[in-house]
Structures are given as structure tokens and as C-alpha cells.
Amino acid sequence: MPDSLKLDTSVPHSARMWNYLLGGKDHYPVDQAAADRITAVFPGMVDITRHSRAFIGRTVRLLAGERGIRQFLDIGTGLPTADNTHEIAQRADPSCRIVYVDNDPLVLVHAKALLTSTPEGACDYIDADVRDPDRILREAARTLDLSRPVGLMLMGILGLVADYDEARAIVRRLMDALPPGSYLGLNDGTDTDPAYVRALRPHNASSGAVPYTPRSPQQIEGLFEGLELLEPGVESCSRWRLEASPFATPPEVAVFGGVAYKRG
Ligand SMILES: C[S@@+](CC[C@H](N)C(=O)[O-])C[C@H]1O[C@@H](n2cnc3c(N)ncnc32)[C@H](O)[C@@H]1O
């Protein structure tokens, strides 16, 4: 069995914890226990996962609908769930082409569920590390035409790259390789809720999982440097471009995101 297919069920993994928090079935006891330790201190963690997914939905609908984007590169995809990126994009236009990238072996095992493209479009999956953007770009070019605009999605992944300068360099390398007219959609957990920061401290110190670094909204905004942020800029995902609803504005959650345009 290649190394990339070896599942380590002795330490929690972010994709599997995320799946558990979203109510999925693709996780192990170690992931459930780690997530439960976080929600015991910070019950709002569940809201973070749900608002993140809703933000992804609104981002893809905006890009594939209003903005005419037909190609997506979704890095840090996560385990298949309801309304995966290709399903949302191809509802807007069945010819959309999507490349998913993740480095978790369980996501690779379940990747078939991400490869259910319409006949007019295409889906591919790359088992790769976001820290290797050149390889990602090379392999994505099998499915995407990188001379045409792409919607790059980095959702909930850069908090797993602890060094801020490295995270910025990854975004820069990827966006530099995409043509004008491309977009970046990005969200990540923030340090805006002290209970979240408190809950992550022991998780990062001793669970064995890759540490997750919540950043300030200003740092999240810094990841978009050189790009033109669409209204309303970087905002809590619970409030970003809400679709019309009869309900009051939801409370802020500690995950912020935005979508930005690369001008020529
Ligand atoms: C918090 S989950 C977010 C999943 C999905 N993007 C969402 O927002 O619902 C983070 C994802 O990033 C993946 N990931 C973490 N570190 C990575 C790395 N270095 N390279 C590629 N993927 C990574 C994890 O396996 C996981 O699927």
C-alpha cells in the first residue's frame, strides 16, 4: 500500500474532525474525542463548520453564477459532504471543471464521490500538499486551462500552515500562476472568540494533530494582498453576503473569509 493510502487512526486529522463536526460518518474515535474536547470548551465550533460550508456555497454560486467562472481549484477539499464544490458549480453551468486537492489519505479513499462530474464538465482529484503549489499547478493543468480564469478556493486550510509568511507565499505563488480575471475565495478560523483560542490551545499542544492557528481578521485580509476584495471585504462567514432571509443578522462566528478578484 503506498504511504499516501496509510490511515493513521492514532492521532486526530482535521478532515475527519471536520466531518464529525458536520454530522458525517467518515471519522474515527480519535477524531470524535478530539472534536468533543474542543466543543466541551467551545460549543460554537459546530457553528464554525456550518457557517464555513455555507460560505463555500455562496462563494461558488457567486463565482459560477454572476461572475462566469467555469474552472475551480479547491485545495483542502475535505471529505465529501452535501453540496461539494463541483455540484454547486455544475448546477450553475454543467460545463464547469473542478480540481480537488487534499493530502489526507481518507479523503483520497473517498475521492470517488468527488469525481461525479456532469458529462459536459470534468472533475479531478490530486493527492498533494498545499506546501507544494508548483506540483499542484502542474497536475491541475491536466484538467484546467490555466490560461483562462480560475476560482481558487482555500477554505479552512491555511490555519494548518502555522507560519504566516509561508501561508502568504503559498497564496501568492498560486495566484501568480493564474491569469487576470481569476478569483481567490478563502476562509479560516479567527482569534476573535477567546473560547475558541482557549479550546485550541490543548488540542494544538498535545492531541498529536497538525496544529491549527487561528489568525486575526487583519491577517486573513493580508492573505488577499494584491487582489481586489469584493464587497463586503473580509467578514465573519456568518455575515458575508447573506442571501435574502426573513431572519435577523446572525451573530458573528470566529471564521472569517472573503472573495477577491485578480485584475489584469
Ligand atoms: C478544516 S478542513 C476544511 C475542509 C473544507 N475545505 C471545508 O471548508 O469544509 C481542512 C482540510 O485541509 C486538508 N489539509 C490540511 N493540511 C493540508 C495540506 N498541508 N495540504 C493539503 N490539504 C491539507 C485537510 O485534510 C482537510 O481536508
The ligand as an SDF file (V2000), in Angstrom:
LIG
                    3D

 27 29  0  0  0  0  0  0  0  0999 V2000
  -10.8260   22.2200    8.1760 C   0  0  0  0  0  0  0  0  0  0  0  0
  -10.8570   21.1480    6.8110 S   0  0  0  0  0  0  0  0  0  0  0  0
  -11.7390   22.1470    5.6260 C   0  0  0  0  0  0  0  0  0  0  0  0
  -12.4460   21.3190    4.5680 C   0  0  0  0  0  0  0  0  0  0  0  0
  -13.2220   22.1400    3.5250 C   0  0  0  0  0  0  0  0  0  0  0  0
  -12.3460   22.9980    2.7530 N   0  0  0  0  0  0  0  0  0  0  0  0
  -14.2760   22.9710    4.2070 C   0  0  0  0  0  0  0  0  0  0  0  0
  -14.0400   24.1750    4.4230 O   0  0  0  0  0  0  0  0  0  0  0  0
  -15.3320   22.4410    4.5320 O   0  0  0  0  0  0  0  0  0  0  0  0
   -9.1580   21.2960    6.2360 C   0  0  0  0  0  0  0  0  0  0  0  0
   -8.8090   20.4000    5.0520 C   0  0  0  0  0  0  0  0  0  0  0  0
   -7.4910   20.7150    4.5930 O   0  0  0  0  0  0  0  0  0  0  0  0
   -6.7660   19.4890    4.3950 C   0  0  0  0  0  0  0  0  0  0  0  0
   -5.3410   19.7770    4.6120 N   0  0  0  0  0  0  0  0  0  0  0  0
   -4.7370   20.0550    5.7960 C   0  0  0  0  0  0  0  0  0  0  0  0
   -3.4260   20.2870    5.6130 N   0  0  0  0  0  0  0  0  0  0  0  0
   -3.2010   20.1480    4.2790 C   0  0  0  0  0  0  0  0  0  0  0  0
   -2.0340   20.2480    3.4710 C   0  0  0  0  0  0  0  0  0  0  0  0
   -0.8520   20.5630    4.0130 N   0  0  0  0  0  0  0  0  0  0  0  0
   -2.1590   20.0440    2.1360 N   0  0  0  0  0  0  0  0  0  0  0  0
   -3.3680   19.7230    1.5930 C   0  0  0  0  0  0  0  0  0  0  0  0
   -4.5040   19.6020    2.3130 N   0  0  0  0  0  0  0  0  0  0  0  0
   -4.4240   19.8120    3.6410 C   0  0  0  0  0  0  0  0  0  0  0  0
   -7.3290   18.5450    5.4260 C   0  0  0  0  0  0  0  0  0  0  0  0
   -7.0740   17.1930    5.0950 O   0  0  0  0  0  0  0  0  0  0  0  0
   -8.7950   18.9120    5.4110 C   0  0  0  0  0  0  0  0  0  0  0  0
   -9.4890   18.1830    4.4500 O   0  0  0  0  0  0  0  0  0  0  0  0
  1  2  1  0
  2  3  1  0
  2 10  1  0
  3  4  1  0
  4  5  1  0
  5  6  1  0
  5  7  1  0
  7  8  2  0
  7  9  1  0
 10 11  1  0
 11 12  1  0
 11 26  1  0
 12 13  1  0
 13 14  1  0
 13 24  1  0
 14 15  1  0
 14 23  1  0
 15 16  2  0
 16 17  1  0
 17 18  1  0
 17 23  2  0
 18 19  1  0
 18 20  2  0
 20 21  1  0
 21 22  2  0
 22 23  1  0
 24 25  1  0
 24 26  1  0
 26 27  1  0
M  CHG  2   2   1   9  -1
M  END
$$$$
